[in-house]
Amino acid sequence: MRIYVKRVALFLIAAFCTTVVLLSIPKNGQHREWIREGRFGRFPQPTVHVNRGEHFEPQPAPPSVHLSGHPEPLFEDTGISDREIDDSLVQRLESYMSELDINSMIASECVNNETLRAYWLRTRGADVPQRDSWERFYADIGSCDLYRKEELLNDLLRDLNTLEVKNVAIMEGGTQVKLIITFSNDEQAVFKPMRFGRDYESDPNHFYFSDFERHHAEIATFHLDKILQFRRAVPTVGRIFNMTAELRDKAEKRLKKTFFISPAKNHCFVSKCDYYCDTTHAICGKPDMKEGSVQVFLPDENNVPRKHNKSPYRRTYSKRNQVAAWQQDMEFCTTKVKTRAQYAHGRRLLDLIDLHIMDYLIGNQDRHHYESFSVFGNAPSYAIHLDNGRAFGRTDIDDDDILLPLRQCCVVRPSTLRTLLNYYKGPVSLSEALERSMSSDPVAPILAKKHYPAMERRLHKIMAHVDKCITEHPNGVRGVVMSEFHNNMVPDETALADEATEEDEDDEKRAQANKEKQL
């Protein structure tokens, strides 16, 4: 009996094993079907992110290295200097301006442009140190603009490009990669590394607040601001760094940890920031040379205080609610801006118009705040043209919303109008003047030539909008072109209090937002 039980058990075990083996053998063609469709073919496939990484590698070599021995063609040989000029528009604007004493009006835009050195000597009896090009630049900051003397400016730009690097650190609080460079003279600057070539254009699916910053946009905007005679953009120059000797070997410990060698044997680093600081979006050299923009630090706020002003024309910075109130209401300036005390008197509204004219020319949608010095006593402060890294992103579109402050407020400085008109009609176009100015930069060429027709197109639209404002204003050109703006319906003495209230409210909102994040 025991023998039969053992035989039955062995038979059952053998049958079970045979069944398992047979079931494991795929049916004819089944294996090929798994390969063709994928095991999880019935589920939705992952979304393909267009343009997410294709533009990052390979990162281009600096043009000053790549084009060595192959100079750029002369501007006049590119055909870009050819531009369409509306002669009737020019005649109308010239006729309007002939009604004004333009030279006197321009002189009254800034009656007393006092330098920081002169102001402190007059009010404190204190001398401003001038031991290097940084301190000489700081001492010469004026109550109407950042700089005037070309010699001081050129000395500073040369030092930014050539001085030995002493230390490199991560710039805290940045949304994208920025480094603080400390030079051998213990002065500092902001380094924005090159991520794209000059031909790169912003992804149309990217929001303005998530667009990548471009180092050459900072350089080009500095030069544009200069040739427009604003002189309110922070001095910026291009420089090519050695990734190992100048950056990695001089980096602080936190930054040095993020350096690595890519599969292509290029030296790369990641740094730390809110967006795009990972190995997918690493900053890589060719193999160890990296171009970027170097922008001088403004004076320490403890010594030269600045105000951080919210722009009334800031966008929503929301992917759900994408249209702000000012983008829907053409009376926004009349009812919401000109009635606010800080814009109702003096230069600030005209500064805002200048800023948006420049932003329109460069295609910059990312203007939520602007800074101004708060050091010259009762002298009116001016808007500093900072943070232009998201400019020059698209050549195929003109975002006319950027120009809404001009179209709604219908005011413009006489110096701004004269400068723009001279570039529009004159023998030297805006593009050619910009090209000439940028040609002095060590990493020139700065812009792809395709940006120049876009700028000329936008300049024409600016001229047309100014003409429309003058034509439709009941006071004609005198109601549009002015050295200062004054709204008689708003008391002048409330301006400072209103400005302080705005800043206090802004600080409270930031504190509340930080508290909510912590919760």
C-alpha positions as CSV (number, residue, x, y, z in Angstrom):
1,M,0.0,0.0,0.0
2,R,2.8,2.3,0.9
3,I,4.5,1.6,-2.5
4,Y,1.4,2.6,-4.4
5,V,1.1,5.8,-2.4
6,K,4.7,6.8,-3.2
7,R,4.1,6.0,-6.9
8,V,1.0,8.1,-7.0
9,A,2.8,11.0,-5.3
10,L,5.7,10.8,-7.7
11,F,3.3,10.7,-10.7
12,L,1.4,13.8,-9.4
13,I,4.7,15.7,-8.9
14,A,5.8,14.8,-12.4
15,A,2.5,15.8,-14.0
16,F,2.6,19.2,-12.2
17,C,6.1,19.9,-13.3
18,T,5.3,19.0,-16.9
19,T,2.3,21.3,-16.9
20,V,4.3,24.2,-15.6
21,V,6.9,23.7,-18.3
22,L,4.3,23.5,-21.0
23,L,2.6,26.7,-19.8
24,S,5.9,28.6,-19.8
25,I,6.5,27.9,-23.5
26,P,5.2,30.9,-25.6
27,K,2.7,30.2,-28.3
28,N,3.8,30.6,-31.9
29,G,4.4,34.4,-32.6
30,Q,3.5,35.5,-29.1
31,H,7.1,36.6,-28.3
32,R,7.3,38.8,-31.4
33,E,4.0,40.5,-30.4
34,W,5.4,41.5,-27.0
35,I,8.4,43.0,-28.7
36,R,6.3,44.9,-31.3
37,E,3.7,46.4,-29.0
38,G,5.4,46.4,-25.6
39,R,4.1,44.6,-22.6
40,F,2.2,47.7,-21.4
41,G,1.0,48.8,-24.8
42,R,-2.6,49.0,-23.7
43,F,-1.8,51.9,-21.3
44,P,-1.2,55.5,-22.5
45,Q,2.3,56.1,-23.6
46,P,4.5,58.8,-21.8
47,T,4.1,62.3,-23.1
48,V,7.0,63.4,-25.3
49,H,8.2,66.8,-24.2
50,V,9.2,68.7,-27.3
51,N,12.3,70.9,-27.1
52,R,12.9,69.9,-23.5
53,G,16.5,68.8,-23.9
54,E,17.4,69.0,-27.5
55,H,18.7,72.5,-27.2
56,F,21.0,71.8,-24.3
57,E,23.6,69.4,-25.7
58,P,25.8,70.0,-27.4
59,Q,26.3,73.5,-26.0
60,P,28.0,75.7,-28.5
61,A,31.6,76.9,-28.3
62,P,32.1,80.6,-27.6
63,P,31.9,82.4,-31.0
64,S,35.1,84.3,-30.3
65,V,36.8,80.9,-30.2
66,H,34.7,79.2,-32.9
67,L,35.0,82.0,-35.4
68,S,38.7,82.6,-34.8
69,G,40.2,83.7,-38.1
70,H,36.7,84.0,-39.7
71,P,35.6,87.6,-39.0
72,E,31.9,88.5,-39.3
73,P,30.8,90.3,-42.4
74,L,30.4,94.1,-42.2
75,F,27.0,95.2,-41.1
76,E,26.3,97.0,-44.4
77,D,27.2,93.8,-46.3
78,T,24.5,91.7,-44.5
79,G,21.5,93.6,-46.1
80,I,20.1,94.2,-42.6
81,S,20.8,97.9,-42.7
82,D,18.1,98.2,-45.4
83,R,14.9,99.2,-43.7
84,E,11.5,100.5,-44.6
85,I,10.8,104.1,-43.5
86,D,7.4,105.6,-43.6
87,D,8.2,109.1,-44.9
88,S,4.7,110.5,-44.1
89,L,5.1,109.3,-40.5
90,V,8.5,111.0,-40.2
91,Q,7.1,114.2,-41.6
92,R,4.2,114.3,-39.1
93,L,6.4,113.6,-36.1
94,E,9.0,116.2,-37.2
95,S,6.1,118.7,-37.7
96,Y,4.8,118.0,-34.2
97,M,8.3,118.4,-32.6
98,S,8.8,121.7,-34.4
99,E,6.1,123.1,-32.2
100,L,8.2,122.5,-29.1
101,D,11.5,123.9,-27.8
102,I,13.0,120.4,-27.7
103,N,16.4,121.4,-26.5
104,S,15.1,123.3,-23.5
105,M,12.7,120.5,-22.6
106,I,15.5,117.9,-22.7
107,A,17.7,120.1,-20.5
108,S,14.9,120.3,-17.9
109,E,14.5,116.5,-17.8
110,C,17.5,116.4,-15.3
111,V,18.3,119.9,-13.9
112,N,21.0,118.7,-11.6
113,N,22.6,115.3,-12.2
114,E,24.7,115.1,-9.0
115,T,27.1,112.2,-8.5
116,L,27.2,110.1,-5.4
117,R,30.7,111.5,-4.6
118,A,29.5,115.1,-4.8
119,Y,26.3,114.4,-2.9
120,W,28.1,112.7,0.1
121,L,30.7,115.4,0.1
122,R,28.0,118.1,0.2
123,T,25.7,116.5,2.8
124,R,28.1,114.5,4.9
125,G,31.5,116.0,4.3
126,A,32.6,112.4,3.4
127,D,34.9,111.3,0.7
128,V,34.0,108.3,-1.4
129,P,36.9,105.9,-1.9
130,Q,38.1,105.4,-5.5
131,R,40.7,102.7,-5.2
132,D,39.6,100.6,-8.2
133,S,37.3,100.8,-11.2
134,W,34.3,99.5,-9.1
135,E,34.7,102.3,-6.5
136,R,35.2,104.9,-9.3
137,F,32.0,103.6,-11.0
138,Y,30.1,103.8,-7.7
139,A,31.3,107.3,-6.9
140,D,30.2,108.5,-10.3
141,I,26.6,107.1,-10.0
142,G,24.3,110.1,-10.7
143,S,21.0,111.2,-9.5
144,C,19.6,110.9,-13.1
145,D,21.6,107.9,-14.5
146,L,24.1,105.3,-13.6
147,Y,27.1,106.6,-15.5
148,R,28.2,109.4,-17.8
149,K,32.0,109.0,-18.3
150,E,32.9,106.5,-21.0
151,E,36.5,106.2,-19.7
152,L,35.3,105.0,-16.3
153,L,32.8,102.6,-17.9
154,N,35.5,101.2,-20.2
155,D,37.9,100.7,-17.4
156,L,35.2,98.8,-15.4
157,L,34.3,96.6,-18.4
158,R,37.9,95.7,-19.0
159,D,38.4,94.7,-15.4
160,L,35.3,92.6,-15.4
161,N,36.7,90.8,-18.4
162,T,40.3,90.4,-17.4
163,L,40.8,90.4,-13.6
164,E,41.9,87.2,-11.9
165,V,39.2,85.2,-10.2
166,K,39.7,84.8,-6.5
167,N,36.5,82.9,-5.5
168,V,33.3,81.6,-7.0
169,A,30.1,81.1,-5.1
170,I,26.4,80.2,-5.7
171,M,24.2,83.2,-5.9
172,E,21.4,82.5,-3.5
173,G,17.7,82.9,-4.3
174,G,18.1,82.7,-8.1
175,T,15.6,80.9,-10.3
176,Q,18.4,79.8,-12.7
177,V,22.1,79.4,-12.6
178,K,24.0,82.5,-11.4
179,L,27.4,82.6,-9.8
180,I,29.0,85.3,-7.7
181,I,32.5,86.0,-8.9
182,T,34.9,87.6,-6.5
183,F,38.0,89.1,-8.2
184,S,41.5,89.6,-7.0
185,N,40.6,93.1,-5.9
186,D,37.8,91.7,-3.7
187,E,35.1,93.3,-5.8
188,Q,32.3,91.2,-7.1
189,A,30.1,90.5,-10.2
190,V,27.3,88.2,-11.3
191,F,28.2,85.5,-13.8
192,K,25.4,84.1,-16.0
193,P,26.8,81.2,-18.0
194,M,26.1,80.6,-21.7
195,R,23.4,77.9,-22.2
196,F,22.4,78.4,-25.8
197,G,23.9,79.6,-29.0
198,R,23.0,82.9,-30.5
199,D,20.4,81.4,-32.9
200,Y,18.3,79.8,-30.1
201,E,14.7,81.0,-29.8
202,S,12.4,80.5,-26.9
203,D,10.0,77.5,-26.9
204,P,6.6,78.9,-27.8
205,N,5.1,76.6,-25.2
206,H,7.2,78.1,-22.4
207,F,5.7,80.7,-20.2
208,Y,7.6,84.0,-19.8
209,F,8.3,83.1,-16.2
210,S,9.8,79.7,-17.0
211,D,11.8,80.7,-20.1
212,F,15.5,80.1,-20.0
213,E,17.7,83.1,-19.4
214,R,20.2,84.1,-22.0
215,H,23.6,85.6,-21.1
216,H,23.9,87.5,-24.4
217,A,20.6,89.2,-23.7
218,E,22.1,90.9,-20.7
219,I,25.1,92.1,-22.8
220,A,22.9,93.3,-25.7
221,T,20.4,95.1,-23.5
222,F,23.2,97.0,-21.7
223,H,24.4,98.3,-25.1
224,L,20.9,99.1,-26.3
225,D,20.2,101.0,-23.1
226,K,23.5,103.0,-23.7
227,I,22.8,103.9,-27.4
228,L,19.3,105.0,-26.4
229,Q,21.0,107.3,-24.0
230,F,19.1,106.0,-21.0
231,R,22.3,105.0,-19.2
232,R,20.3,103.1,-16.6
233,A,21.3,99.5,-17.3
234,V,24.0,97.9,-15.2
235,P,27.4,97.5,-17.0
236,T,27.7,94.0,-18.4
237,V,30.4,92.4,-20.5
238,G,31.1,89.0,-22.0
239,R,33.9,86.7,-20.8
240,I,35.2,83.3,-21.5
241,F,36.2,81.3,-18.3
242,N,38.3,78.2,-17.9
243,M,35.9,75.8,-16.2
244,T,38.6,74.1,-14.2
245,A,41.2,76.8,-13.4
246,E,38.9,79.7,-12.9
247,L,35.6,78.2,-11.8
248,R,36.0,74.7,-10.3
249,D,39.3,75.3,-8.6
250,K,38.1,78.6,-7.1
251,A,34.6,77.4,-6.2
252,E,33.1,77.2,-2.8
253,K,32.6,73.6,-1.4
254,R,28.9,73.5,-2.2
255,L,29.5,74.5,-5.8
256,K,32.5,72.4,-6.4
257,K,30.5,69.3,-5.5
258,T,28.3,69.8,-8.5
259,F,31.1,69.7,-11.1
260,F,31.5,66.5,-13.2
261,I,32.7,65.3,-16.5
262,S,30.1,64.5,-19.1
263,P,30.0,61.4,-21.4
264,A,31.4,63.7,-24.1
265,K,34.4,64.4,-21.8
266,N,33.3,68.0,-21.3
267,H,33.6,69.7,-17.9
268,C,30.2,70.6,-16.5
269,F,28.5,71.9,-13.3
270,V,25.0,72.0,-12.0
271,S,25.0,74.6,-9.2
272,K,21.8,75.2,-7.1
273,C,18.8,77.2,-8.1
274,D,15.0,76.9,-8.3
275,Y,14.8,75.8,-11.9
276,Y,17.0,73.8,-14.3
277,C,19.7,73.0,-11.8
278,D,20.2,69.2,-12.5
279,T,22.3,67.0,-14.7
280,T,19.8,67.2,-17.5
281,H,20.3,70.9,-17.7
282,A,24.0,71.1,-16.7
283,I,26.2,73.9,-17.8
284,C,29.0,72.4,-19.9
285,G,32.2,73.7,-21.4
286,K,33.9,72.8,-24.7
287,P,35.7,71.0,-23.2
288,D,36.6,73.3,-20.4
289,M,35.9,76.8,-21.8
290,K,32.7,78.5,-20.9
291,E,31.3,81.9,-22.1
292,G,29.0,84.0,-20.0
293,S,28.0,87.5,-19.1
294,V,29.6,89.3,-16.2
295,Q,27.6,92.1,-14.6
296,V,29.0,94.4,-12.0
297,F,27.4,94.3,-8.5
298,L,25.6,97.5,-7.6
299,P,26.9,99.2,-4.4
300,D,26.0,97.5,-1.1
301,E,22.5,98.4,-0.1
302,N,23.7,99.1,3.5
303,N,25.7,102.0,2.0
304,V,23.6,102.9,-1.0
305,P,20.1,101.9,-0.3
306,R,17.7,100.9,-3.1
307,K,13.9,100.5,-3.3
308,H,12.2,97.5,-4.8
309,N,9.2,98.7,-6.7
310,K,6.3,96.6,-8.0
311,S,5.5,97.5,-11.6
312,P,1.8,98.4,-12.1
313,Y,2.2,96.6,-15.4
314,R,3.4,93.3,-14.0
315,R,1.9,90.1,-15.4
316,T,0.0,87.5,-13.5
317,Y,2.8,84.9,-13.4
318,S,0.0,82.3,-13.4
319,K,-0.6,79.5,-15.9
320,R,-4.3,79.5,-15.0
321,N,-5.1,83.2,-15.0
322,Q,-2.9,84.5,-17.8
323,V,-4.4,87.9,-18.5
324,A,-3.8,90.8,-16.1
325,A,-6.3,93.7,-15.6
326,W,-4.1,96.1,-17.5
327,Q,-4.1,93.8,-20.6
328,Q,-7.9,94.1,-20.7
329,D,-8.6,97.7,-19.8
330,M,-7.3,100.5,-22.1
331,E,-8.2,103.0,-19.4
332,F,-6.0,101.3,-16.9
333,C,-3.3,104.0,-17.0
334,T,-5.8,106.8,-16.6
335,T,-7.7,105.3,-13.7
336,K,-5.1,103.1,-12.0
337,V,-1.6,104.5,-12.7
338,K,-1.8,108.2,-13.2
339,T,-4.0,108.5,-10.1
340,R,-1.4,106.9,-7.9
341,A,0.7,109.5,-6.2
342,Q,4.1,108.0,-7.0
343,Y,3.3,108.1,-10.7
344,A,1.2,111.3,-10.6
345,H,4.2,113.7,-10.4
346,G,7.7,113.9,-11.6
347,R,9.8,111.4,-13.7
348,R,8.6,108.0,-12.5
349,L,5.8,107.5,-15.1
350,L,8.2,108.6,-17.9
351,D,10.8,106.2,-16.5
352,L,8.2,103.4,-16.8
353,I,7.5,104.3,-20.4
354,D,11.2,104.3,-21.2
355,L,11.5,100.9,-19.6
356,H,8.7,99.4,-21.6
357,I,9.9,100.9,-24.8
358,M,13.2,99.2,-24.2
359,D,11.5,96.0,-23.2
360,Y,9.4,96.1,-26.4
361,L,12.4,96.5,-28.6
362,I,14.1,93.5,-26.9
363,G,11.0,91.4,-26.5
364,N,11.2,91.2,-22.7
365,Q,7.9,90.1,-21.1
366,D,9.4,89.4,-17.6
367,R,9.2,92.8,-15.9
368,H,7.5,92.5,-12.5
369,H,9.6,94.8,-10.3
370,Y,12.2,97.5,-10.9
371,E,14.7,98.9,-8.5
372,S,15.6,102.6,-7.8
373,F,18.2,104.2,-5.6
374,S,17.1,105.8,-2.4
375,V,20.1,107.8,-1.5
376,F,19.9,111.3,-3.1
377,G,17.7,113.0,-0.6
378,N,14.6,114.6,-2.2
379,A,15.9,114.1,-5.7
380,P,13.5,111.9,-7.7
381,S,14.8,108.3,-8.1
382,Y,15.0,106.6,-11.5
383,A,14.3,103.0,-12.6
384,I,17.4,100.9,-12.9
385,H,17.2,98.6,-15.9
386,L,18.0,95.2,-14.2
387,D,17.3,91.6,-15.0
388,N,17.1,91.4,-18.8
389,G,18.1,87.8,-19.3
390,R,14.8,86.7,-20.8
391,A,15.1,89.3,-23.6
392,F,15.8,88.5,-27.3
393,G,13.9,85.2,-27.1
394,R,11.7,85.5,-30.3
395,T,12.2,87.2,-33.6
396,D,8.9,86.1,-35.2
397,I,6.5,87.8,-32.9
398,D,6.0,91.3,-31.4
399,D,4.2,91.2,-28.0
400,D,2.3,94.4,-28.3
401,D,1.1,94.1,-24.7
402,I,4.6,95.1,-23.6
403,L,4.0,98.5,-25.2
404,L,0.6,99.0,-23.5
405,P,2.0,101.6,-21.0
406,L,2.9,103.9,-23.9
407,R,-0.4,103.2,-25.7
408,Q,-2.5,103.8,-22.6
409,C,-0.6,106.6,-20.9
410,C,0.3,108.4,-24.1
411,V,3.3,110.3,-22.6
412,V,6.9,110.2,-23.7
413,R,10.1,112.1,-22.9
414,P,11.4,114.5,-25.6
415,S,14.9,113.0,-25.4
416,T,13.5,109.5,-25.9
417,L,11.3,110.6,-28.8
418,R,14.2,112.5,-30.5
419,T,16.6,109.5,-30.1
420,L,14.1,107.0,-31.5
421,L,13.1,109.3,-34.4
422,N,16.8,109.8,-35.3
423,Y,17.3,106.1,-35.4
424,Y,14.1,105.5,-37.4
425,K,14.8,108.1,-40.1
426,G,18.5,108.7,-39.8
427,P,21.5,107.3,-41.8
428,V,22.5,105.0,-38.9
429,S,19.7,102.7,-38.0
430,L,19.0,101.4,-34.5
431,S,20.3,98.0,-35.4
432,E,23.5,99.3,-36.9
433,A,24.2,101.5,-33.9
434,L,23.6,98.5,-31.6
435,E,25.9,96.4,-33.7
436,R,28.7,98.9,-33.6
437,S,28.4,99.3,-29.8
438,M,28.4,95.5,-29.2
439,S,31.3,94.9,-31.5
440,S,33.6,96.2,-28.8
441,D,32.6,93.3,-26.5
442,P,35.2,90.5,-26.1
443,V,32.7,87.8,-27.1
444,A,31.2,89.6,-30.1
445,P,29.1,88.9,-32.1
446,I,26.5,89.2,-29.4
447,L,23.3,88.8,-31.3
448,A,22.2,86.7,-34.2
449,K,21.5,89.0,-37.2
450,K,17.8,87.9,-37.3
451,H,17.1,90.0,-34.3
452,Y,17.8,93.2,-36.2
453,P,14.8,93.2,-38.5
454,A,12.6,92.4,-35.5
455,M,13.9,95.5,-33.7
456,E,13.4,97.7,-36.7
457,R,9.9,96.4,-37.1
458,R,9.1,97.2,-33.4
459,L,10.7,100.6,-33.7
460,H,8.3,101.4,-36.5
461,K,5.3,100.4,-34.3
462,I,6.6,102.6,-31.5
463,M,6.7,105.6,-33.8
464,A,3.2,104.8,-35.1
465,H,1.8,104.6,-31.6
466,V,3.4,108.0,-30.6
467,D,1.9,109.5,-33.7
468,K,-1.5,108.1,-32.8
469,C,-1.3,109.5,-29.3
470,I,-0.4,113.0,-30.5
471,T,-3.1,112.9,-33.1
472,E,-5.8,111.9,-30.7
473,H,-4.8,114.0,-27.7
474,P,-6.9,117.2,-27.3
475,N,-3.7,119.2,-26.5
476,G,-1.7,117.6,-29.3
477,V,2.0,117.2,-29.0
478,R,2.1,119.2,-25.8
479,G,-0.1,116.8,-24.0
480,V,2.1,113.8,-25.0
481,V,5.7,114.9,-25.1
482,M,6.9,116.3,-21.7
483,S,9.9,116.5,-19.4
484,E,7.9,115.7,-16.3
485,F,4.4,114.4,-15.8
486,H,2.0,116.1,-13.4
487,N,-1.6,115.1,-12.6
488,N,-3.2,118.1,-10.9
489,M,-5.9,116.0,-9.5
490,V,-3.5,114.3,-7.2
491,P,-1.7,116.2,-4.4
492,D,2.1,116.1,-4.9
493,E,3.0,115.8,-1.2
494,T,1.4,112.4,-0.8
495,A,3.8,110.7,-3.2
496,L,6.4,109.6,-0.7
497,A,3.8,108.3,1.8
498,D,2.0,106.4,-0.9
499,E,5.3,104.9,-2.2
500,A,6.2,103.8,1.4
501,T,2.8,102.3,1.8
502,E,3.2,100.3,-1.4
503,E,6.5,98.9,-0.3
504,D,5.2,98.0,3.2
505,E,2.3,96.1,1.6
506,D,4.7,94.3,-0.7
507,D,6.8,93.3,2.3
508,E,3.7,92.0,4.1
509,K,2.6,90.0,1.2
510,R,6.0,88.4,0.8
511,A,6.1,87.6,4.5
512,Q,2.6,86.1,4.3
513,A,3.5,84.0,1.2
514,N,6.6,82.6,3.0
515,K,4.5,81.8,6.1
516,E,2.0,79.9,3.9
517,K,4.8,77.9,2.3
518,Q,6.1,76.9,5.7
519,L,2.7,75.7,6.7
